Amino acid sequence: MLDHVSIGVSDLARSIALYDAVFAPLGYVRLWSDRDAAGYGRPGCDDGFAIKHDSSREVRSSYRSHVAFATDDPLLVERFYRAAIAHGCADDGPPGLCPEYGAGYFAAFVRDPDGYRIEAVCHLPAGESL
């Protein structure tokens, strides 16, 4: 359904460092950057996520609004979470099973320095446990 998502960030350099670090374990890379934006995706593909400098914006964070990034390995969800915390994100749900979202739903949630709720998620095969 979605082709791409862009968000405004107050400090582009800080956000580039953060998203470079949290996307690395998930296999996403910075595909391009310029003086006021950067785009991320899988190597050799188009960008699906971009950050754009916007110093005038106010974050009105909502618990219900977030962006989830997929991986196929729960260990990579944990690496995403550790990288996010190391780069100034606030814990919003440590790595673990979230049965309220479905069987095998393994995820971690953080808030980036601009207040965005970001998630890494792995959908474990039916019957698989950690």
C-alpha positions, 0 to 999 in steps of 0.5 A: 500500500505505501510507497514511502514515508518521510518525517521531519526532524529537528536535528538532521545530523543527530537523526542521520547518526541514529537512523544509520545505526538502527537500520544497519542491523535490519539490512537497511542503508542510507541510500542518499543524503543532501544538505537537508534530508536523507533516504533509507532502504534496502541496498539497490532499491528505492528509498522507503523512508526519509528524514527531512530537516524541519527545525520549525516543527513541533512533535505531537507524539501519540502512543498509537502512531508509529512506524514499524520496520521488518526483519526476519530475525529476533536477534536483529530486533534486539540489535536495533533496540540496543543501537537506538538506546545508545543513540538517544532513543527512549525505551518504549517497549523492550525486545520481546514477544507481544502476544497482544499483536499476534502469535509470534509477534516479536518486537521492540519499541523506542521513541527517537529524540524527536518523539517518533515511536519506531519499532523493529518487528519479526514475525516468528513462524507458528509454533516457534519460540525463543 
